[in-house]
Amino acid sequence: GLSDLGKHKPGQLSGGQQQRVAIARALVSDPCLLVCDEPTGDLDRTTAEEILELLQTLHRELGKTILMVTHDPKAADRAEYTLHMDKGKLVSTVEGPDLELEPARTVA
């Protein structure tokens, strides 16, 4: 847990601890959607996996929708639905456990 780190400044926390604090702060208002911008970007692989598992647990057990932006293929592989973009344009979508590519669709 993070309870023993309550008096620490952000710079005194590890990257994984900072991510967990950010997620905890976001959950205080009980949102239905969590927007995560590169949640594993500066983390080692073990800590990144822990953060991804936490996000999956929030989705599975609390019903939170997770919108994640990532360049990490391992993080993207955990998604139920993935949008692939190139130079600001939607180029393909991937859906379901088989993650088969579909042509891109415009979403209004």
N, C-alpha and C positions, 0 to 999 in steps of 0.2 A: 504494500500500500504506500500511499503518499502522505499519510497523516502525520508522520514524524518530520516532514519537510515543510510544514506550513509557514515557518518563519524564514525560509531560504528565499533568496532573490532568484529570478529566472536564470541568471548567469551561473548560479551555483548548482543548477540541476543538469543532469545528463539530457541528451536529446530525447531519449525515450521517456524520461520523466516529464520533460516539457510537453511532449505530445500528449501524454496521459492527462496532465493538468489542463491542456487546451480542450481535450475531449470532455473532461469533467465539467469545466466551465460552460461549455456549450450545452451540456445536458441539464444544467440547473433549471432552465426555463422549459424543460420537457418538450423540445421541438419534435415534430414528426419527420423533419428532414435535417440531416447533417451534411454540410458541404465541406469536403476535405480536400484541400489543395496540396498535393504532393505529401501526404502524411508519412511516407517512408523515405522521403528524399535524402535526408542527411543522417540516416540511421544505418547501423550495421545490420547484416542480414537477420541475425537472431532477434534483435529488438524490432526490426521491421515486421517480422513474422508475428511477434507478440501484439503489435499494434493492429495488424490486419486481422488477427484472431479476435481482438477486442471489438473491432468494427463489425465483424461477422456475428459475434454474440449479441451486440446491440441490435442488429437487424433481426436475427432469428428469435431472440428471447423477448425483446422489447418492441419489435415491429418498426424500428426506425428505418427510414429510407436513407441510404448512404449515396451521395453524389460525390464521386472521387475523381479528381484530375490526377493523372499519373503518367510518367514515362517508363515506369517499372512494369515489364511484362508479367512478372510473377504476381504483382498486386492486381493487375488487370485480369489475370486468369481466374481470380476468385469471384469476379463479378457475374451476376446473373444476366446482365445486359451490358454490352460495351459499344460505345460509339468511337470510331476512329476518325481523327481529323488530320488534315494536312494543309498547312498554310491558311488556317481559319475556315476551311471548307470540310463539311462532313463527307467522307469518302466511302465509309462502309459501316455496317452494324454487325454485331455478333450477339447471338442470343442463346440461352439455354446451356445445359451441361455439355452438349456436343460442340458448342461454340462454332457453328457453321456460319460462314460469311454470307451476308445478304447484301443486295444493292442498297445504297443509301436512299433514305426517304426524307423529304422535307417535312419538318415538324413546325407547325404554326405556333 
